[in-house]
Amino acid sequence: MTHARTTRSRRRQAGRAVAAMAAAGLTAAGLVATATPASSEPSSAAEEPAAAADVAHGDVILTMFQWTWTSVAEECASTIGPAGIDAVQVSPPQEHIQGAAWWTSYQPVSYRIESKLGTREEFEAMVDACGEAGVGVVADAVINHTTGADQGAGTGVAGTSFAVDDFPGVPYTAADFSDCRENIANYGDRDEVQNCRLVSLQDLRTGSPDVQDKIAGYLNDLLDLGVQGFRIDAAKHMPAEDLAAIKAKLSDPDVYWVQEVIGAGGEPIQPSEYVGSGDVHEFDYARQLKNAFGGQLAGLRGVADGKLPSDQAGVFVTNHDTERNGETLTYKDGDAYRLATVFMLAFPYGSPSLYTGYTFDDKDAGAPGATATSVPDADCDGGAWSCIQRDPAVAGMVRFHHAVQGTDLTDWWDDGGDRIAFGRGDAGFVALNNGDGEAEHTYTTSLPAGEYTNVAAGEGAAATYTVAADGTFTATVPANSAVALLPAGADG
């Protein structure tokens, strides 16, 4: 074992130090509340984060869609680690077909760690850099299929040849693919959904022990490089027992594991089938957020009702698919998107995933400047990348999320429409205003009397509030804005 791998192993055993940030000293357009401040001094700077510990349910994950490994490494050190974000989820790292469109990353040619986002060496350096910043790495794992049958034969981005039913880089042959050679047409037929081709993608026979061994070998390679978790793409298209069998073959069978299972009423395959091996993304949560932030927030008190148990649910405001099909809020929704993210980080349900991608008009378009074999490094300064991790209000809410972890929902208040507020026991309190005008209200909380910092406030705002002996405080929350209180000076 190399020294580098020994170092990573030791880091995986280290405890995670949550990186606090002085959110009150930062700016955030549209998320600044006003009140008579007891003090305007920002919170003191926290100590530098330590090495990353294993990713776990409840941690905050930042999905970095189509970010190069070099860009992820730099962002971990400069922004993500200092913001207290626990892990990054990176795009699929395996070799894939050539092409500028984003979805080429989801058509594997081999399990070689070389893609248009970077080389194996760059991937390894990214994992190390993020670990040094206290940030774990979760890899998007494409294991249901290989390339589209409509691609025919070709060459992957790392030079590996392939043809229909023939992938010498793994290797896979015709016997490793499901017998069905047709595209899925009926989502009411379980066998068809899990054994036929998803939009022409060649379906692997994941029930085969040999295929499972090859997939597990790929995932174990990533684990050996220091990856701490996996997002399982297209999990709905594989039987839950196949995924459990693959996970059992990993060098760390308890690794963090979240599965993409797009639930829909009336279909035979449901997200609840998959909770035995790990977390499952709760798509209905994101859909409900879009409805609420486009209408009335009051109904969000029951946002967890009828969904997966909190300790098994992965939640998000948007992801790379739903921002393109209109199913969820996106960066194009501006303040509503940001406020929904504030809510997700404050409300006690699920394990939250933030999302940073790039702007687009064409839903198939690759990252800015992408070619058939490469993607330029992300640039948060030019407006082409969404970069939610640099929004101080969101970073402040990551701090809030960690500070209130494990506490219950208390002191819910709403006006029956666009304004809500709630507490997290005696640890924190948040108020959201999704209306068009500012709103003043005296809130009743379970907070002890004292001074509190609004971690969703920006530089120059009245960022500190006094909670009275009876647990009340008064705030004026501007339109499309939020107040989130933590004890002044707390690390979060």
KARA-V133221 format. One record per run of one state. SS is the DSSP state (@ for helix, = for strand, . for the rest). FROM is the first residue (numbers start at 1). TO is the last residue. If there is no record, write none. Layout:
ss: (SS | SS)
from: (FROM | FROM)
to: (TO | TO)
This chain:
ss: (. | @ | . | @ | . | = | . | = | . | @ | . | = | . | = | . | @ | . | = | . | = | . | = | . | @ | . | = | . | = | @ | . | = | . | = | . | = | . | = | . | @ | = | . | = | . | @ | . | = | . | = | . | @ | . | = | . | @ | . | @ | . | = | . | @ | . | = | . | @ | . | @ | . | @ | = | . | @ | . | @ | . | @ | . | = | . | = | . | = | . | @ | . | @ | . | = | . | = | . | = | . | = | . | = | . | = | . | = | . | = | .)
from: (1 | 3 | 14 | 23 | 26 | 34 | 35 | 61 | 65 | 69 | 81 | 87 | 91 | 96 | 98 | 102 | 107 | 108 | 109 | 115 | 116 | 118 | 119 | 120 | 133 | 136 | 142 | 145 | 149 | 152 | 154 | 157 | 161 | 164 | 166 | 168 | 172 | 173 | 174 | 177 | 178 | 183 | 184 | 190 | 196 | 197 | 199 | 201 | 205 | 209 | 225 | 229 | 233 | 235 | 238 | 240 | 249 | 256 | 260 | 271 | 275 | 279 | 282 | 283 | 294 | 298 | 303 | 310 | 313 | 317 | 322 | 326 | 331 | 334 | 335 | 347 | 351 | 357 | 358 | 359 | 385 | 386 | 388 | 391 | 392 | 404 | 409 | 415 | 419 | 425 | 428 | 434 | 439 | 445 | 450 | 455 | 464 | 468 | 472 | 478 | 481 | 488)
to: (2 | 13 | 22 | 25 | 33 | 34 | 60 | 64 | 68 | 80 | 86 | 90 | 95 | 97 | 101 | 106 | 107 | 108 | 114 | 115 | 117 | 118 | 119 | 132 | 135 | 141 | 144 | 148 | 151 | 153 | 156 | 160 | 163 | 165 | 167 | 171 | 172 | 173 | 176 | 177 | 182 | 183 | 189 | 195 | 196 | 198 | 200 | 204 | 208 | 224 | 228 | 232 | 234 | 237 | 239 | 248 | 255 | 259 | 270 | 274 | 278 | 281 | 282 | 293 | 297 | 302 | 309 | 312 | 316 | 321 | 325 | 330 | 333 | 334 | 346 | 350 | 356 | 357 | 358 | 384 | 385 | 387 | 390 | 391 | 403 | 408 | 414 | 418 | 424 | 427 | 433 | 438 | 444 | 449 | 454 | 463 | 467 | 471 | 477 | 480 | 487 | 492)
